[in-house]
């Protein structure tokens, strides 16, 4: 077997496995495989996103209030794309020429946030039966991550202060 045969076999194997992991266009957009800047139907990927990320998490991440289900609806159902995108776009000042919330622009930003990891979605590993325990572990991990991010910002601020102080001292020494 030559190197080219080995490479060809490897590529065939990798690309034949990939489509089975992600099967629909919306998943490909949310996985970052299809470019979201060129999509025309923005509601389908956002609909999938709102099914994956709980309402409370979306509200907390963006500081918005998503409309709750009506009296006849299931109170635990995820919000649809419109229920999420209207307050999201309005809260960022994204408006159409008619003054309505610009859902398309909001969808692009939400999809970008999902792809970049601002909205965390984690699946339990195969064979993990206790979904509630996994959800609890995920929430604890997210809390730890938030603490680490706050500490990192604090360290970055201190480093900036130290660099600024070093610059002032250096200028004072050179001024003499």
Number of C-alpha atoms within 10 A of each C-alpha: 5 7 8 9 10 11 11 12 11 12 11 11 11 11 10 10 10 10 11 9 9 13 10 11 13 21 17 17 21 22 15 15 12 14 12 21 14 9 13 9 12 21 18 17 24 25 20 16 24 21 15 15 17 15 20 12 13 20 15 10 11 14 12 17 16 19 14 15 15 8 7 6 9 10 10 10 13 21 21 19 20 17 17 25 25 21 22 27 22 17 16 13 13 18 18 12 7 7 10 12 22 20 23 19 18 25 27 18 16 24 23 19 14 19 17 13 10 12 18 14 12 10 11 13 8 6 6 10 10 9 11 9 12 16 14 11 12 17 12 12 12 13 12 12 12 12 12 12 12 12 12 12 12 12 12 12 12 12 12 12 12 12 12 12 12 12 12 12 12 11 11 10 9 8 7 5
